[in-house]
Amino acid sequence: MQERAARTRQAVLEAAADEFAERGYEGASLQRMVWRAATSIGALTFHFGTKTALAEEVSAGGHARFERCLAELAAAPDPLRELRTLIGALARLAHEDTFVRATRRLEADRPGEVPPLTEVWLPVLRGLLDRAHDAQRLRPGVSPEDAVALLAHLAEGAMAAHGASRDSAWDAVWDSVWNVVLHGLAADRTGQSGQADRTGQAGQADRTGRTDAPGPSDATEPTDLTECGAEPS
């Protein structure tokens, strides 16, 4: 009996995540949830009581999946490589995991009532930028605080775009965007970027089209992010 009840509870929770992800809090229907879960309203209210309780449980699930993904990301010697992997993983989860999509939708629908997912990933991003700064991997004049603000916006945009559409074209755009960002953030390993910055010529292309910032092969190789454990909807 307990095993059956646990299966019913999980089925309702997954149905609620689907419903919240697709329709938001106000548009979500308890009746559609029980239809998706192949159960009854009585079973739903027995396990969760109210729509608000369901939303809170789904949000907790989204946070747990984000935390698990971040814990499973492999460390890299270069923090800039880890930053790329981190943001790519966040974007992939926003597309592939129903609980994460639902949590983001609930955040937007119920600001202040649903804990933001930034509580999970922003400290990790900030820590990687501090590491990059300590290792002198950031371009002179770029503060970790400014880089955090930039990359937080980039992460949010990547999650929104990836949540809407996931295909090879998006991946190509993401690689290009990251390379542009890296040109602005990363110190030149030849040691010339400091002089370039002082003369106001950082990033200026020479006649061959090259710049003084590292190229896409410098700590930015594409990474397989399927180890994050996202569960396709």
N, C-alpha and C positions, 0 to 999 in steps of 0.2 A: 504493500500500500504506500509506504513512504517513497519507494522508488518511482511509482506511478505519479505521485504528487509532485516529486521533483521534476519529472519529465514535463508535466503539465505546466508547472511554474516556469520552466525554461522556455517552453513553446510560447507562452504568453509574453514573456519578456522579449523574445526575438520578434514576435509579431508587433509588439509595441515599438521596438526600435525601427522596424520597417515603416510603421505608420507615422511616427514622429519625423523620421528622415524625409519622408515624401510630402507630408502635409503640415508639419509644424505642430505646435502645441494646440492651438485653437482648432485647427482643422482635423486633428486626429480624432478618430471615432472608436469608442470602446467596442461597439458592435462589430466594426471591421476587424478589430484586433482579435476578438474571439472567433470570428470567421476564419481569419488567417491561421489561428492556432488550433482550429478544429476542436474547440471546447465551448464552454458556456459562460455567460455573464456571471453566474454564481461562482464558477471556478476562479474567474479573474478577480472578483471582489474578495473572495476568500484569501487569495495569495497576496493581493496588493491593496485592496481597499478602495483606493481612489486613483483618478487619472494623475493627480499630482504625485502620489507615491510611485506610480509607474515611471513618470518622468524622472524622478530622483534616482530610481534604480537604474534606468537606462543611462543616465548621465554618469553614475558611478561606474557602470560598465565601460563607457567610453574612456573615462580617465584611466581605468585599470589597464585597458588595452594600449593606450599611449605609454603608460609607465612600463609595461612589459616590453613594448617595442624598443624604447630607449635603453632598457637594461640589456637587450639582446644585440644592440648595435656593436659591431667590433671596433675596438679602439684602433687608432692609427697614429703613427709617430707625428704626423703633421696635423695640427688642429684644423687647418683650412680644409684638408681632405675630409675630416670628420664633420665639419660644418656643412659641406656639400651633401654628405651622406645623410646627415640629420634632416636637412630641409627636404631632401628628396623622399626620405622615409615618411615625414609628416604628410607630404603631398600624396604619397601613395596610400597611406592609411585613410586620408580624407576621401579617397575615391573607393577603396576596396572594402572598408569595414563599415557595416551598417550602424553599429553602435557609435562610432566616431562621427559619422555623418549626422546621426540623430542628435548627438550631444552638441555639435556645432549649430544645428538648427534650433535646438532648445535654448542655447546661449543667446542667439539672436532674438528669439521670441520672448524670452523671460530674463532680460538683463538684471543682474543683481540677485536673482533667485537660483541660478544654476552656476556652480563654480566654473570659472573659465578654464579652458584647456591650457591657456598660457601659463597657468600655475605649474603645469607639468613640464612643458618643453622650454619655456623662456630661461629658467635658471641654467639648464644644460647649455643652451646657446651662449648665454653670457659667460659661463665657465670656459667654453672653448675659445671665445674671443680673448678672455684674460690670458689663457695659455698662449694664444698666438701673439699677443702683445709682449708677454714675458720672453717668448722665444724670438722676438724681433722679426716676426713674420708679417706684421702689419706695416704698411707704407708709413714712413715718417710723416707726422702731422695728422694721422688718422687715430683718433682716440677710441678705446673700446666702447665707450658710451655711444658715440656716434655710429659706430659699426653695429652695435646692438639695435639701435633704432632702425637703421637701414635693413638689416637682415630680418628683424621681426616683421617689418612690412613685406619683405620678400617672401617670408614663410607664409604669412597670411594669404598673400596673393597666390602663391603656389598651391595652397590647400584649396582655395576657392576655385581656381582654374582646374585643378586636378579633380576636384569633386564633381565638376560639371562635365568634364570630358577627359577620357583617358585613351590615348592612342600614341602611335609612334611619332606622329607629327608634334604632339605636345612634348614628348621627350626630347626631340631635336631642339625645340624652342627653349626648353629648360636648360639644355647644355649651353646654348648660345648666351642666354641670359646670365648664367653662372660665370661664364668666361668674361663677360663684360664687367660683372661685379668684381671678379677677382682682379682684373686690371686696375680697378680703383682702390682695392684694399691691400693687395699683397705687396710686400717689399720685394725689390729686385734682388735676387740672390747674387748678382755680380757686384752688389754694393754701390751701384750707380744711382739708385732711386733717390737717395738723400740729396745728392748734388742736383739731380734733375728737378726735384721739388724746390730746392732753394733758388733755382734760376727760372722757375715758373714754366718748365718745359716737361714736366712729368707726363708720361703717356703720349707725348707728341710723336707721330709716326715720322720716320726718316724716309728717304727716297725709295727705299726698298719696301716700305709699308710695314716695317717692324716697329714695335714700341719697346720701351724699357721695362714694361711689366711682364711677368711670367706668362708663358703661353698656356693653352689648355692642358698640356701634358704635365704641367707642374702641379702636382698634388690634386688633380681634378679628374682622374680617370673615372669613367662611368662605373658605378657600383651596383651590383645586384642587391636590391633591397627586399627581396621576398622573405628574408630571414626574420622580418619584423612580426611575422605571424598574423598578418591581416587575413580576415576571413571574407572572401567575396560574398556579396549579397546575392 
